[in-house]
Amino acid sequence: MAMREKPKKFSERIRSVRGSLDLTRERFAQLMGVSLATVNRWELEDVIPSSPTHAIVEGLELAIQRGRGQLIREQFLSGALGAAGGPKLYHFIYRSAYE
């Protein structure tokens, strides 16, 4: 009988996504449109993120699984996705993950 993988805690998911995108906490905060302190609290499990944040992280995980993490990173760092945490960024993540 195959063992099911234990679900990751959100803090582990954040660190994994951040590592896959090769972003510092500060850059990841910019990507998500939140403060550095918020990312620190997520990673320390001091705060449970909102449902929209969970959805964005899930989209990033799927995009990374599909080999599109580097593209997201490059587009974000180049400024091509507009304001951090903005609709253009979220639309790009969604398209990268689900299309």
N, C-alpha and C positions, 0 to 999 in steps of 0.2 A: 504494500500500500504506500503510495507516494505521500510524503509529508508536504503540507502546504506551507509556503513561506509566510512567516510572521509579518503582519503589516508593519510598515515603517511608521515611526512617530513623525509628526509634522516637522519637528526640529531636524531629524535625520534627512527628511526629504528636501528641506531647504538647503542644508549643507551639501547634499548630493547634487542638486540642481546648480547651486552656486559653483561647486567644484567642476562640474561638467562644462559650464559656461566660462570657467576660468575667470571668475569675477570676485573681487574683494567684497567684503560686507558692505563697504561704502558704495561701490558700483552697483551691487545687487539692490541696495536700497534705492538708488537712483532709478534703476530699471523698473522697480515695483512702484515707484512714486511715493515712498515712505521714508521716514527718517532712519538714520543708522541705528539709533536707539531701539526702534521698532524691530529691525532685523535681529539685533542682539537679543531682544526679549523673546522673539520667535525661536531663536536657536537655543536659548536657555530654558525654554518652555515656561517663561513667566507670563506669557500672554497667548491666548488661543486666537489665531487669526479669523477674520470674517470669512463667510462662505465665498464671496467673490475672490478673495486671496487664494483660498483653496483651489478654486477653479483655474485661476491663472497658473498656479504652480503645477496643477495637473496638466494643463496645456503645454507648459514648458517641458515637463517630463515626457510627454508624448512626442513633442517635436524633437527632443534629444534622442529618444528611441528611434525615431525615423531618420536620424542623421542630419538634422537641421539645426542643431545647437550652435554650431560655429557660425552659420548664416545669421541667426538671431543675434549672437554676440557682435558680429561685424556690423550689422545694420544698426544696432543700438549704439555702439561706440562711435560710429561715423556720424551719428545725429540724424540719420535718414528716417528714423521712426518718429521724429517729432518729440514733443514733451514726454519726459519720463512719466510712466504711469498713465499715459494718455490713450485715447481711443485708437489712434493709428498703431500704436505698439500692440495693444490687445488684439486688434484685428489681424496683425501680422502673425502673432503667436497662434491665434486660432487657425489661420490658414495653414501655417506650418505644421500644426498638429493634426488637423482633421481633414485636410484636402489631399 
